[in-house]
């Protein structure tokens, strides 16, 4: 199968100011793609834009709250008027969250759903129709390995990533007939400053040390994402997540036992309701 060409294309990346958004934006620039960078933090966005411009590509930036449809729609109208349909849309923006399901405040649920789910829906609603008219394009949605196994105390976060997984599957079938590829990426633990904030008893501390020791660098997920775009892959699953993806459907009982034990231990530490 011939690989998709990235050089000279226009790629839009959300959450471009840091983490995987930053590394993905710069990797696309090295491939020769022009960039539309989107983030809610203008300062971080400007820093990445300057880095990308030194690689010799054109860069547009938009400081937008992706949980607000009117802002997303206004940005899309401006981009379409200026550049036409984007060639690659990467819905990378997302936030993490750690709490037990019934303990999570409604405000946290609303924020998680807004950033992790509604932003994906809004962006696809705003940009896919122009791709459909042109009969070409590629969309990347970032889910999580927790779409395959929802870990206790990460339930609200996992819920949003299950949603992105299902949304991407149906979207892929529908857009296939318009010449548009859809890739869903399922990272495991990726090294970001968020995990430095997590506190708890000995189990949480030991668990976090283990997770950080095995965590992937953002660059490795970026490399997998770029490769999946070129090869028009429907799923991008890191090696560390493959055992969960492959084994849980055929051998679910170890995961069931592990989930119950972890939930019990976290309950003893006061991380879950008594």
N, C-alpha and C positions, 0 to 999 in steps of 0.2 A: 504494500500500500504506500502510495506517495505521501510524504510528509507535508503538512501545511506550512506555508511560508509565513514567517513573522516579520521579516525585514520590510520596512516601508508601511506596515499596517498601523492603524490607530488602536491602541489598547487603553481601556479605562480600568483603573484599579481603585477600589474603595478601601478605606483604612490604610491609605498609602503612606501615612506619616511615620509608622513604626512597625517593628516586628516583621511578620511575613509580608505585609503590604509593602514595606520599604524594600525588602530583598527581592520581592517579585517585580516591583517597578524597575529596579536597577538591572535585574536580569533581562527583562524585556528590552530595556534600552541597549544593553550589550548585544542583543540579537538584532538591533536596528529598528525596533518599533518606536513610533512616536507615542507620547503618553498623554492621557488625561488623568490627572491625579486628584483624588477626592479624599478629604478627611475633615473632621470637625475641628481639628487643631491647626490653625493657620501657620503657626511658627514651625511646627514639625513638617508640615506640608511644603513650606518654602525651602527648608533644608534639603529635603529629598529632591525637589525640583531642580535645585542648583546642582546637586550631584549628578542627576540624570542629564542635564544640559551639557555637562563637561564631556559626556559620552557622544555628543554630536547629534542628538535627536531633538525634535520639537516637543515642547511640554506646555500643556495648559493645566491650570490648577483651579479647583473649586472648593471653597470652605463651606460645607453643607451639612446640615443635620439630616441624616438619612432616614430618621424616623418620622419626618414631616413630608407628606406627599407633595405639598405645594412647592417645597424647596427642590425636591427631586425632579418634579415635572418642569419647573422653571430652568433648572440646570440642563435637562435633556433638550428642551427647546433651543437653548443657546448653543449647545454643542452641535445639534443637527443643522442649525442655520449656518454655523461656522465651518463644520468639518464633514457634515453628512453622517451617515450611519457609522458607528464605531465597528471595528472588525472583531475586537476581542473585549468581552466584558468579564471582569473578575470581581465577584462579590466576596471580598475578603473581610470587610468590616465585621467585627464581632467583639463581644465581651464575655469574660468568664465569671463564674459564680459558684460559691460553695456554701451549701446549707441543706438541711433536711427538707423534704418536700413540704410538710405541713408547717414548718417554722418560717419558711421564706415569706416575707411581707408581700402583699399584693403589689406594692410599688416596685419591688425587685422583679417580680414576674412581668410586670408591664414593661420595665426597662429591658429585660432580657428578650422578651418577645419583639419589642420595637427594634432593637439593634440587630438581633440574630435572625429574625424571621421576616418582619415587615420590611426591613431594608432590602432584603433579597427580592421580595415580591414587588416592591415599588420599582426597583432598578430594572427588573425584567419587564415589568409593565411599561416602563418609560422607554426602554431601549430596544427590546426585541421586535416591536412592529416594524421599525425601519430596517432592521436586519432581514426580516421576512420579505419586505418589498424588494430588497436587493438579492434575495435568495442565497445569502452567504453570511457567515459569522460564527463565532464560538463564544459560549458562555461557560464560566467556571464558578461553581458555588462551593464554599468551604463548609463542610459538615464537621464531623469528628469521629474518632474511633469509638466514642461513646454512643454513636448511633447503632452500634452492634452489641454493646454491653453497657448498660446504665449503672455506673458505680454509685454506691450509697454516698450520700451528702453532695452528690453532683447531679441529682435528679432534675432540678429546674433547668440547668444548663443542658443536660442530655435531652430533655424534652424538646428544646429548640433545635437541637442538631438532628433528632429524629425527623422533625418537621422539614428541615432543609433536605434531608435525604429523600423523603417521599415527594416533595415538591420537584426536586431535580429529576427524579425518575419519570414522572408524568410529563414534565417539560421536555425531556429528551425525546420521548416518543412523538410528541406533538410537533416539535420543531424539526425533526428529522426530515419531514416532507417539505420543508422550506429550505433545506440545504444548510441548516445550522446545527453545529455540534454542541453538546452539553456534557460537561465533565463535573463530577462531584468528587471533592477531595476529602479524605478522612484522616487527618493528622492524629497521631497519638499525643503524648505530652511534648510540648515544644518549649524550649527555654525562653521564658519571658519574665519580666520583673514581677508579674502578678503573683507568682508562686512564693516569692519572698515574704508576702504578707500573711501567709497562712500559718496559724498557730494552733497548738493543741497539745495533748499528752504524748506519752512516749510512742504510741502506735502511729499517730499522725506524723511525728517527727521522723521516725524510722522510715515510714512509708514515703514521705517527701524526699528524704535523702536517696532512697532507692530510685524513685521516679526521676529525680534530677540527674542521677548518675546515668540513667538510660534515656534521658530526654533527647529529642532531636534538635539540631540547630535549625533556625528558620531557613537557612540556605538550602538544607537538604530537602525540605518540603517544597521550596521554590523550584529546585531542579526537577523534582518529580512532576510538579504542576506544568512547567514549560514543556517537558517531554510528552505529557498527556495531551496538551493542546496540539502539538505537532502531529501526534499519532491519532488524534481524535478519539481518545479513550473515554469510555463512559464513566470509569471509576479510577481514582488514583489513591492507592492504598499503600502506605509505607510498610516495609518488611515487619516492623514490630507489631503492626496491627493485623497482619495476615492471619496469624494463628487464631485470633478471636473471630475474625470474619469466616474462616474456613471451618473451625471446629464447633462453634456454638450451635449451629443448626443441626448438626448430626450427633453431637454429644453435649447436650445442654446441662446435665446434672453437675459437673464440676463448677460451672459458672453460678448455678443456683446455690450450691453450698457456699462458694466463696462470697457471694453477695450477702447471704444471711450472716455469715461469720463476721464479715467486715462491719455490717450494720450493727450487730450485737456489740462488737468491740467499741465502736464509736459511740454507741449508746452508753456504755460504761464510762466512757471519757466525757460524757456530757455533751457530745456533738449532735446527738439525736434525742428526741423526746423520751423521757423515762416511762 
